[in-house]
């Protein structure tokens, strides 16, 4: 067995690098680490974690309608959760589902919404992880 030590990054498929970069920078506060225009990729950082936005020529829509099962979760502080929801709504972002999960692997307040390509994004005020 390979003994992995963590996740270095994950990649989110997008249809327009510039639009998606702006969304993740301006709405979720990620910072750009490096742009690689020849590969249509942007490396971004969120706290100590990384993600890559990569242009995909294939249609992106992993969840039918407004389901949220396939998603990417970003942690926010409990103190900033309500302000985060208000901010998203002020930018015209529809909250697909919101809950205050009290049991399970990830406990805390959670909200789900779409990015520009209908990838589902979750913000969670994580109180406890199993």
C-alpha positions in Angstrom: 0.0 0.0 0.0 1.1 3.5 -0.7 1.2 5.7 2.4 -0.2 9.0 1.3 0.3 11.9 3.7 -2.4 14.3 2.5 -3.8 16.1 -0.4 -1.6 18.6 -2.3 -4.3 20.0 -4.6 -7.4 19.1 -6.5 -8.5 20.3 -9.9 -11.8 21.9 -10.8 -12.8 21.8 -14.5 -14.1 25.1 -15.8 -15.1 26.4 -19.2 -13.7 30.0 -18.9 -10.5 30.4 -16.9 -10.8 34.2 -16.5 -14.5 34.1 -15.3 -13.8 31.2 -12.9 -10.6 32.8 -11.5 -12.5 36.0 -10.8 -15.3 34.0 -9.1 -12.9 32.1 -6.8 -10.8 35.2 -6.1 -13.6 37.7 -5.5 -16.2 35.5 -3.9 -14.1 32.9 -2.0 -11.0 34.9 -1.4 -8.5 32.5 -3.0 -5.2 33.9 -4.2 -3.5 33.3 -7.5 -0.2 31.4 -7.2 0.5 31.0 -10.9 -1.2 31.3 -14.2 -0.2 29.1 -17.1 -2.1 30.5 -20.1 -0.6 28.0 -22.6 -2.2 25.2 -20.6 -5.3 27.1 -19.6 -4.7 26.6 -15.9 -4.6 28.8 -12.8 -3.0 27.6 -9.6 -4.8 29.0 -6.5 -4.3 28.9 -2.8 -6.9 28.8 0.0 -5.2 29.0 3.4 -2.5 26.3 3.3 -4.3 24.3 0.6 -4.2 24.5 -3.2 -6.5 24.0 -6.1 -6.1 24.3 -9.9 -8.7 25.7 -12.3 -8.3 23.9 -15.6 -10.1 24.6 -18.8 -12.2 21.7 -20.0 -13.6 21.3 -23.5 -16.2 18.9 -22.2 -19.5 20.1 -20.7 -19.3 20.4 -16.9 -22.4 19.6 -14.9 -21.8 16.8 -12.4 -25.1 17.2 -10.5 -28.5 17.0 -12.1 -30.6 20.1 -11.5 -29.9 21.5 -8.1 -28.5 18.4 -6.4 -25.4 18.9 -4.3 -23.9 15.5 -3.7 -20.7 16.1 -5.9 -19.1 19.2 -4.5 -16.0 21.0 -3.2 -16.0 22.3 0.4 -14.3 25.4 1.7 -14.0 26.1 5.5 -15.1 29.5 6.9 -15.1 30.6 10.5 -18.3 30.2 12.5 -18.1 33.9 13.3 -18.2 34.7 9.6 -20.7 32.2 8.3 -23.8 34.5 8.3 -21.8 37.3 6.7 -20.6 34.9 4.1 -24.2 33.8 3.2 -25.3 37.5 3.0 -22.3 38.3 0.8 -23.1 35.5 -1.6 -26.7 36.5 -1.8 -25.7 40.2 -2.4 -23.7 39.0 -5.4 -26.8 37.1 -6.8 -25.6 33.7 -5.8 -28.5 31.3 -5.2 -28.0 29.1 -2.1 -29.1 25.6 -3.3 -29.2 24.0 0.2 -28.3 25.0 3.7 -28.2 22.9 6.9 -26.7 22.8 10.4 -25.4 19.3 10.5 -25.1 18.0 14.1 -23.8 14.5 13.4 -21.7 12.7 10.8 -18.2 13.2 9.6 -18.3 17.0 9.2 -20.4 18.9 11.8 -21.3 22.5 11.4 -23.3 25.0 9.3 -23.1 24.3 5.6 -24.3 26.1 2.4 -24.1 24.9 -1.2 -24.1 27.0 -4.4 -22.9 26.9 -8.0 -19.8 28.3 -9.5 -20.0 29.7 -13.0 -19.9 26.2 -14.5 -22.4 24.6 -12.1 -19.8 22.9 -10.0 -21.2 22.8 -6.6 -19.3 24.7 -3.9 -19.9 24.3 -0.2 -18.9 26.6 2.6 -18.8 25.1 6.0 -18.3 26.6 9.5 -16.6 23.4 10.6 -17.1 22.7 14.3 -15.9 19.1 14.3 -14.5 16.5 11.9 -14.4 12.8 12.7 
